[in-house]
């Protein structure tokens, strides 16, 4: 299977998922105090993803190859380690996060836990990353809770 065919199949699946989200957001009723309704933001995000995916699809078949940046003194092939286990682990963490939200765990706590474990996985669970990961995950987890719960007025679990 060629790279263009693989890329286009992923892009088309993203477009299909975005179209389904857009279509499902049309069923959301407008709120009594919100003139735009609760489906406006999902429609904006899904529409943006569809538009950007169509651009990526066009670039897959008709775009020029990305030029390779050559830096003087840098080796020809940069050292890079592929970590497919990381994608699987973060996906599993995301599923656990969704389950925590479904079980009505507090949003700040579940978001902080997800960010903490994901950051540690990215840093290969090194001991030196525990304190910065804890500080950042608590800050961002509870900042999101404040932002969505207080400023935007979203009813969070």
Buried (B, 14 or more C-beta within 10 A) or exposed (E): EEEEEEBBEBBEEBBEBBBEBBEEBEEEEEEEEEEEBEBBEBBEBBBEBBEBBEEBBEEBEEEEEEEEEEEEEEEEEEEEEEEEEEEEBBEEBEEBBEEBBEEEBBBBBBBBBBBBBBBBBBBEEEEEBBEEBBEBBBEBBBEBBEEBBEEEEEEBE
